[in-house]
Structures are given as structure tokens and as C-alpha cells.
Amino acid sequence: MDETAGGSRPVDFETATAVHRKRRRPLRAEVVSALEKVVGPEHVLSGRAALEVYARDSWPLAALRVHHGAELPLPDVVVLPGGVAEVSAVLEILYEHEVPVIPYGGGSGVLGGTLPVSGGVVVDVKRLDRVLEINDEGLYVTAQAGILAVDLERALARAGLTLGHFPQSVDVASLGGLIATRSAGQFSTKYGNIEDMLLALEVVLPGGKVVRTRLAPRSSTGPDVKNLFLGSEGTLGIVTEASLRVHPRPEKRETQSYEVADFVKGLELIRRVMRTGLRPAVIRLYDPIETAHSFKGLASQGRCLLLFVFEGFGRLVDLEASAVDDICGPEAERQLGPEPGRHWLEHRNIVRALPEFMNQNLVVDTLEVAATWDRVADLYRTMTERMLKVKGIISASAHSSHSYTQGTNLYITFVALGPDLAAAERVYYEIWEAAMTACLEAGGTMCHHHGVGLHRTRWMPAEHGEALEVLRRLKEALDPKGLMNPGKLFGEVD
Amino acid sequence: MDETAGGSRPVDFETATAVHRKRRRPLRAEVVSALEKVVGPEHVLSGRAALEVYARDSWPLAALRVHHGAELPLPDVVVLPGGVAEVSAVLEILYEHEVPVIPYGGGSGVLGGTLPVSGGVVVDVKRLDRVLEINDEGLYVTAQAGILAVDLERALARAGLTLGHFPQSVDVASLGGLIATRSAGQFSTKYGNIEDMLLALEVVLPGGKVVRTRLAPRSSTGPDVKNLFLGSEGTLGIVTEASLRVHPRPEKRETQSYEVADFVKGLELIRRVMRTGLRPAVIRLYDPIETAHSFKGLASQGRCLLLFVFEGFGRLVDLEASAVDDICGPEAERQLGPEPGRHWLEHRNIVRALPEFMNQNLVVDTLEVAATWDRVADLYRTMTERMLKVKGIISASAHSSHSYTQGTNLYITFVALGPDLAAAERVYYEIWEAAMTACLEAGGTMCHHHGVGLHRTRWMPAEHGEALEVLRRLKEALDPKGLMNPGKLFGEVD
């Protein structure tokens, strides 16, 4: 675990990305011409304003740098192919000319996963935005990867169906991005995470080969090819199309909340609910800080809010609500009825904009980890304690929002003081280092659903141990020239 | 799809395996000595009787050859390592000396997946048979890969838990084999298939490197390493340990059956049940031939039996039974009550021994495929029609036993006449060819849960298309010398 010892680790963006920025090579004009020939000149962007848009995703550190007037690496050009054949032709050209490729969907990632740290060409798939088939009998949908999650959900709603996948980024995230980052939605306890939904995909490999996996409810014909691309974060290819499980729209929805004495008690109640085998759509537990912040006036000071949403087949919803009440009612301080759940449903995707914080010299970020039930209470204590020791931190609070029979996630928000860029970056990197190291030492996984991107690569060796070697061999097998989204996911370069 | 056109395909075992048998090289004495040094001479078997045991798994064609006195390729030696360190040392030696490795668990595979077609060393993991941890709080178990499924289940039962995984081979299959072949159990509709259970694993790569994946309820830290080995059938490494989700033992179990007019009607009822989101533990639908054969006196001639088992949380069991009755009751010819389900629960793992059939010159095998609901009725018709056209076939019957919201599997049994080995092999290969080709053309997947082994490799190009290239690159990345279970899974050698 030496690799996670904080001492000599880089504590600013420039140092952390130096090795990648050094690899930048000028993009030759002939490559741009070739790309223009494939997608049309109007779909190749090279103006400064456009390049600045694609220089960042939703990573708070990138926003911080922009706020302080610091530079971010720009891509050389951005191409917007209009279909899989164009994606294939683009990747063929870029691979032949050894140009880095940065696949781009909604740009809603929060870990720098699309930052063009070695320059190169951003391939934005947003023009691949069609729903290709809604199959009501087989309960699946096939759509192109550039469609926004919200548009896919709207198309399904018109057909009386739902994907059941509602990440907070639903309005801005693309389907391909959900797959590439191994997304989890707010209703995951019932509907599963993206890996539980994916039935088949089409992906363009580096070099341009188009691969489609066979659509089937289940298959045993070797390792699951589509699974290789789940969580691949643009480092193995570009997802262009996917088929996903869908569900009839819920007949009924109920919500019910409890006030519990402390966070660990709340975790224990969730564990007991999950153990029944019932699957409420949403289970959320907030620590006292987040309860006070998000449910003002709805729960008592110093207590934790435990919130359930049940939806689906009507009689099952009734059973779930009643069984959960049997478990939580006697152990909770108070039953809070449906109001906190309604409040959450209404406000769940509203987040305070980063500029508000930055204008007050505050550094804010969230990080989400997960562990089994036997470890998660310890994880909560260890991580928050360790984070709160970092000089400059103001608060670290947590909620649990994705539960399983085996354990749950912790979604931790921290606020720190960073009066200038250097101080802000220092406190940012130090808090992350404290959090990730504590998480891994306490037996958690360093990431539940935001992915690795650029920022979490430094903890990949500690997360995976020798298994990282397997991932690196996979990378080399599919992207031997190392051109796909360089610097992301696979850990620091030796 | 030219590759699936029957014309020039090999129609006997000798032809189908010639390319692999040609690769056989004598095993040098120094390698055997080195192996003996690692595992102890008593754990290296080289007697003819032992080698004959390991020359076959439970593939009916292998049994047929033995029955007719024909040869099967023998391994050079069999080693039985006593722990992961020994597995690692054995793989290091064999890789260095370029000796084929055939990982071996329970030997219950039915597609020749452990046949040593190029000779080499069988590595039997049955001595790795310990349960390492049962974690009741986190509802997971960690066990070594050589433990039999039945012993693992017994250990869990003593702790008030269940894995919920009951393949027909439960008494003979090993945990590692279940993972390597992507197993499905009879109660999969509730508990999921092996891929839904696997939380973490330890695997020894070719060359001896030991890789362990991190135990977590869920993680988004790149492509899922453990998933690479699910369905890898011994071609990428040897699984030595695994952690799996478990469940509290069911509070209650109910069973309920219906007689339906025809198979397609029965499929439609299952589809409607699955659409509710409820998950009966077992849903089985038998066509008229199998209904008559397996439920003599319990259902009317010419009708199909539709059988449900519900188990788990008591109130949920009641709800499921009642909701299923609301759907099936009005559409079925008759409600048959609990008796057929009880009969099935009692007799489900009894199969007529192959020798009985072979003594009557009958060739019998089963094959299981899957498709989405919109395709499965057509799949059933097309496959059985096409199979019944093969000269020498006597019957082809089917049941559905693993259902999903998206579709279901078909488990097809065929009986044919094969008076001598040549005739038996001919009819065997021709029926399989007809079945697999029809399945793939009708949009199914050629395998639901038995795996690929040796026999199904010939249809891998048609199953996967360009995606097979991804699998082959994965193979080369992890096993560059091509020594792990040669001839299996990855399709015919060019």
C-alpha cells in the first residue's frame, strides 16, 4: 500500500498532468482535411471558443482553474460524426496518423474524464441521437449513443415505458457516457445500475472496426464482450449504439421517511430492509449535516433522515411500504410520512452552482465510495475523520443513496477554503488523498459510480493491485498505440 | 452467415479435432519432476486409468465414443495442487515449458470443455475445497474454487443462508467450474445467474501471476476484471477463489401449476408474469412431449405444463402466487395446484443415464438457447422444424426454464438413431448444425448456460461476428502462448 502514502504525491493539476501534456504533438493539416472530408467541414470545429468548451467536463477542479484564469489543455479540433460509418472512418484516420482521440458525450463527468491532456481530436457523438427501436414485447430499447438520457426517457414515456435510470445528470448525460462511466441512477435499488440494463452494444474500436454484440436476454458464449466497454471511459473504443432493458411505467409510487438517531443506526435499518429481498426504488440516508441542509424543517436537529420511495406493480408497492414500516417503525425516532420524500422528488436534481461557492473562495466536491455492510460504518468514520484532519477543510458530510443486499455507497460532500488557485488545488488534492487512502485501507472501493476519469487514476494501483495488470493488458490488446483518451483510467504511466 | 452453411462442415470428432491433435508434443520428464516437486509426487497422476477419467467430461459425444470403444485424447499427466501458491507454481512451470494446461473442476461440463485435445497437463483444483468466510452481515461467502456446489450450499445452510444456485449438476459441479462456464441454476429467476452472484475472485494467470479483485457491492473503476473470467472456460486462467452474494434461507415456499393449450401460449403467460417485475424463483414451461414424459398422469395429453415455484420473504411469496394466478388462471385450461411442482422439486435432478440410451443405439443430447420474447416463439418453431428434418432424428422436444423480463431460454432435448459410431456421430453433428444455424438465423443466442466448450466453437464466428475479434485479442493479451485449454471457446483456428 506504499503507493497510497501521501508524502510525495502531486498536489496540483500541472504536476499531475505534466507527463501527459509532454506527449502533445501538433495536429497536421492533412489530418484535419481528411476529417472534414468524412464528416463535412461544418462538423469539424477549431475555433478557440469551441475548443474551450471541450477543454473541460464538469470536474470541479477544471471549473476552479477556469475561475482563477488558469489554463486547461485544449483539443486540436472537435469532430461531430453523423453516424457509425463516420465514427469508424474518423477513428481509422486518427489511428493511422497516431492522433489522440477523446470520445465525448454529454460532458457531465466530474473527474476530468474528457480533458484532452495530450491534445488530439475530440469525437463528440451528440449527432448520433436517435431512438432506433422500442420493443414493447421484449421490453428493450435500442438507441444511438449520443442521445441524452432525458430524451431517451421521454421517448420511452410516450410508449408507456421507462428505463428507470435517473442519475442527477439525466438532463445532460448521454447514453454512451452512462455506459462508458458505469453510471448509477437514483432509482438503482429497484432498476439496477447501467450494467444491469445493458443488453447489447455497438462500439467502434481504435482503427475503425465496428463491433456489435448479439442481443439476448442472457448468453453463455465466452466472456461478455459488452462488459469490456462498461466503465471503459473512452479508453477502448467509442460506443455508438446500445440496447437496454426497459420496464412498464410504474402503476404506483409511494414515499415514506423516518428520523433515526444516528447514521450507523440508519445503515443498519437499510441493511435489514435489503435482507428481505424487497427492492424499494430509492433508499437514502442522510447524516445530520445533510439532513439539516436538505430537509430544513422536516426533521429534527442532529438526527438522520432515512427516506424510501417505492414504485412499480401496485400490490408490490403496498407490500414494500408495509414491510419497511415493520422494520423501521419500531427502531426509528419518528415516522415522518410522505413529505420528505415528496420534497426530495421535487428538488433532487437541483444543485447549487459551483460559481456561488468559488466566489466565496470555497472549494467543493463530492466523492462516492462503497463497501459491504460489515465495513461501511467503519468506512464512514475513518474517511470523514481523515478528511477533517486536512488543513483548510470546513466540512465533510455524507449520505447513502445506492443500497444492495451486500452493502451500500457513501456519497461524501466536502467544503474547504481555498483563497487562491494554489491553495485551492492543494486542499483539493489533499482532501481527496485522505479520503481515497482511508477508503481503500478500510476495505471499500474508491468509486461507486462517478468513474475514474483523470483525477482518480492515481489510486488505481491501490484499488486494483495486480488486477490492474489485467486491465492494462486489455488496454494494450484493444488500443495498442495508446491513443484512446490518453491519461485516463489506467493509472499513472510508469 | 456463410460460415454457418452446413455443406462442408466436419461431421465427426476426428475431423473436428484434427487441427488440435496435431499440436500434441511429448511432455518432458523434467517438467513432470518439477511438478512433483511443487505438489508432491502423490498429487501427480499418470496411470492409464486416471488419465482415462480425465480424458472426458460429461459431453454425450465423448460418452458415445467410449461406448463404441473409440479413442479420446489423453492428458499427459494430472496434477492436483493444494492451494493457490501451488497453482501459481504449476502454471509458472507449464508456461515456461510451453505445455498445454487444462483446468479441471467437477468434470460436469457437457460440451467437451475439458478434453485434452492437444495433450498437456490437467490441473484439477478439487483439493482447493474450503469455505473461507461466511459473512452474515454482508451476506457473502468466500470459498475456494474446487468446492462442490452442493458442499458450499450445505455449509451455507448450516449458517441459515443459501446461494440460491442449483444447476442440475449441483452435486458434481465445482464453484470454479460454475464461474468458468457462466452457469445458471434452476432458481435463477429469483436469485440470478452466476454473474449476478459473483462479487470478487482470485485467479491465477498463465505464467503464474495471482490476481485478486476487490470485494465491493458495486464499483466503477474501469472494466470489471472479474467479468473477464466469467465464461472464460479455462482459457484465460484458473479461478482459485471466489466471493459470492448469498441470501437468508427462504421463509416460505409455494408451488403452483397450470395446463396451457400450447407452448406459445405458455410463453406469452410467462412474459406477462415477468413484466410485472415480480420474480418467482422458478418458472418452467414444457411442450406436450416433455409434459407427457415428465408429468405422467398430472396433466392432459397434448397440453403444456406451466410450473411456478415461489420462495423467500413470506409475504412476497403470497403476493407472487396470487398475482401469477390473476394472470394465468383465466388463460389456462386448468389450474393444477401444487402437485406438479412438488413432483418436479423431488425429481428435478434425476436424469436417465446415457448408457441406457446408448445400449438401444440412441443418441441423446440437450442444447439450450435463448432469445427475446419477440423472437422466441419463432425460434422454437424454426429450430425444432429444422432439427426434425435431419435424417435419423426421432424426436426434438423443449422446455423453457430460465425467464427474464426480456425473454427466455429454450432447453431442447433430441433423440436420434445411431446404430454405429460413424452413424451416431453423423446424426449428432448434423442435428447440432441444424439447431445452431436455425437459432442464430432466428436471432437467438446459441447458448444460454452450458457454455461453448469444444463442441460449440464452430458456431462462435456466427454467434459473435466481429466481436469474436475482441475475444481473441483478450485471449492473446492474457495467454500469449495460447496454452490455456487449447481448442476451446475461441472458435476454429485459422
Contacts between the chains, C-beta under 8 A, distances in Angstrom:
chain1	res1	chain2	res2	distance
A	135	B	372	7.2
A	135	B	374	5.7
A	137	B	271	7.2
A	137	B	372	7.8
A	137	B	373	5.0
A	137	B	374	4.4
A	138	B	372	3.7
A	138	B	373	4.7
A	138	B	374	4.5
A	138	B	375	7.5
A	138	B	406	5.3
A	138	B	407	6.0
A	139	B	275	6.8
A	139	B	373	7.6
A	139	B	405	5.0
A	139	B	406	5.6
A	140	B	372	6.7
A	140	B	406	5.7
A	181	B	220	6.6
A	182	B	220	3.8
A	183	B	220	7.8
A	184	B	218	7.3
A	184	B	220	7.5
A	193	B	218	6.4
A	195	B	224	7.5
A	199	B	406	6.6
A	205	B	470	7.5
A	209	B	466	6.3
A	209	B	469	6.9
A	210	B	466	6.7
A	211	B	465	7.6
A	211	B	466	4.6
A	211	B	467	4.8
A	211	B	469	7.1
A	211	B	470	5.9
A	212	B	465	6.5
A	212	B	466	7.0
A	212	B	467	6.8
A	213	B	464	7.6
A	213	B	467	5.3
A	214	B	445	5.6
A	214	B	463	6.4
A	214	B	464	7.0
A	214	B	465	7.7
A	214	B	467	7.7
A	215	B	372	6.6
A	215	B	443	7.5
A	216	B	370	5.3
A	216	B	371	6.5
A	216	B	372	7.1
A	216	B	407	7.2
A	216	B	444	6.9
A	216	B	445	3.7
A	217	B	370	5.5
A	217	B	371	7.4
A	217	B	372	6.0
A	217	B	404	4.0
A	217	B	406	4.1
A	217	B	407	3.7
A	217	B	408	6.8
A	217	B	409	7.8
A	218	B	184	7.3
A	218	B	193	6.5
A	218	B	370	5.6
A	218	B	402	7.0
A	218	B	404	6.3
A	218	B	409	7.2
A	218	B	445	7.7
A	218	B	448	6.1
A	218	B	449	7.6
A	219	B	370	6.4
A	219	B	445	4.0
A	219	B	447	6.3
A	219	B	448	6.8
A	220	B	181	6.6
A	220	B	182	3.8
A	220	B	183	7.8
A	220	B	184	7.5
A	220	B	231	5.6
A	220	B	447	5.0
A	220	B	448	6.3
A	220	B	449	4.9
A	220	B	450	6.7
A	220	B	451	5.1
A	220	B	452	7.6
A	221	B	231	7.2
A	221	B	445	6.5
A	221	B	446	6.5
A	221	B	447	5.1
A	221	B	451	7.8
A	221	B	452	5.7
A	221	B	456	7.5
A	221	B	460	6.9
A	221	B	463	5.3
A	221	B	464	7.0
A	222	B	231	5.2
A	222	B	232	7.1
A	222	B	233	7.2
A	222	B	452	6.1
A	222	B	460	7.4
A	222	B	464	7.7
A	222	B	471	5.5
A	222	B	489	5.4
A	222	B	490	7.5
A	223	B	227	6.9
A	223	B	228	5.2
A	223	B	229	7.2
A	223	B	230	6.6
A	223	B	231	5.3
A	223	B	232	5.4
A	223	B	236	7.4
A	223	B	471	6.4
A	223	B	474	6.5
A	224	B	195	7.5
A	224	B	227	6.0
A	224	B	230	6.8
A	224	B	231	6.8
A	225	B	464	7.1
A	225	B	467	4.6
A	225	B	470	5.1
A	225	B	471	6.4
A	227	B	223	6.9
A	227	B	224	6.0
A	227	B	227	4.6
A	228	B	223	5.2
A	228	B	228	7.6
A	228	B	470	6.8
A	228	B	474	7.4
A	229	B	223	7.2
A	230	B	223	6.6
A	230	B	224	6.8
A	231	B	220	5.6
A	231	B	221	7.2
A	231	B	222	5.2
A	231	B	223	5.3
A	231	B	224	6.8
A	232	B	222	7.1
A	232	B	223	5.4
A	233	B	222	7.3
A	236	B	223	7.4
A	245	B	405	6.3
A	245	B	406	5.9
A	247	B	277	6.7
A	247	B	405	7.1
A	248	B	275	6.1
A	248	B	277	8.0
A	271	B	137	7.2
A	275	B	139	6.8
A	275	B	248	6.1
A	276	B	313	4.7
A	276	B	316	7.7
A	277	B	247	6.7
A	277	B	248	8.0
A	277	B	312	5.0
A	277	B	313	5.2
A	277	B	316	6.8
A	278	B	313	6.6
A	278	B	316	6.7
A	312	B	277	5.0
A	313	B	276	4.7
A	313	B	277	5.2
A	313	B	278	6.6
A	313	B	323	7.4
A	315	B	319	5.8
A	315	B	323	6.5
A	316	B	276	7.7
A	316	B	277	6.7
A	316	B	278	6.7
A	316	B	319	6.5
A	319	B	315	5.8
A	319	B	316	6.5
A	319	B	319	5.5
A	322	B	315	8.0
A	323	B	313	7.4
A	323	B	315	6.4
A	370	B	216	5.3
A	370	B	217	5.5
A	370	B	218	5.6
A	370	B	219	6.4
A	371	B	216	6.5
A	371	B	217	7.4
A	372	B	135	7.2
A	372	B	137	7.9
A	372	B	138	3.7
A	372	B	140	6.7
A	372	B	215	6.6
A	372	B	216	7.1
A	372	B	217	6.0
A	373	B	137	5.0
A	373	B	138	4.7
A	373	B	139	7.6
A	374	B	135	5.7
A	374	B	137	4.4
A	374	B	138	4.5
A	375	B	138	7.5
A	402	B	218	7.0
A	404	B	217	4.0
A	404	B	218	6.3
A	405	B	139	5.0
A	405	B	245	6.3
A	405	B	247	7.1
A	406	B	138	5.3
A	406	B	139	5.6
A	406	B	140	5.7
A	406	B	199	6.6
A	406	B	217	4.1
A	406	B	245	5.9
A	407	B	138	6.1
A	407	B	216	7.2
A	407	B	217	3.7
A	408	B	217	6.8
A	409	B	217	7.8
A	409	B	218	7.2
A	443	B	215	7.5
A	444	B	216	6.9
A	445	B	214	5.6
A	445	B	216	3.7
A	445	B	218	7.8
A	445	B	219	4.0
A	445	B	221	6.4
A	446	B	221	6.5
A	447	B	219	6.3
A	447	B	220	5.0
A	447	B	221	5.1
A	448	B	218	6.1
A	448	B	219	6.8
A	448	B	220	6.3
A	449	B	218	7.6
A	449	B	220	4.9
A	450	B	220	6.7
A	451	B	220	5.1
A	451	B	221	7.8
A	452	B	220	7.6
A	452	B	221	5.7
A	452	B	222	6.1
A	456	B	221	7.5
A	460	B	221	6.9
A	460	B	222	7.4
A	463	B	214	6.3
A	463	B	221	5.3
A	464	B	213	7.6
A	464	B	214	7.0
A	464	B	221	7.0
A	464	B	222	7.7
A	464	B	225	7.1
A	465	B	211	7.6
A	465	B	212	6.5
A	465	B	214	7.8
A	466	B	209	6.3
A	466	B	210	6.7
A	466	B	211	4.7
A	466	B	212	7.0
A	467	B	211	4.9
A	467	B	212	6.8
A	467	B	213	5.3
A	467	B	214	7.7
A	467	B	225	4.6
A	469	B	209	6.9
A	469	B	211	7.1
A	470	B	205	7.5
A	470	B	211	5.9
A	470	B	225	5.1
A	470	B	228	6.7
A	470	B	478	7.1
A	471	B	222	5.4
A	471	B	223	6.4
A	471	B	225	6.4
A	473	B	477	4.2
A	473	B	478	6.2
A	474	B	223	6.5
A	474	B	228	7.4
A	474	B	474	6.6
A	474	B	477	6.1
A	476	B	477	6.5
A	477	B	473	4.2
A	477	B	474	6.1
A	477	B	476	6.5
A	477	B	477	3.7
A	478	B	470	7.1
A	478	B	473	6.2
A	489	B	222	5.4
A	490	B	222	7.4
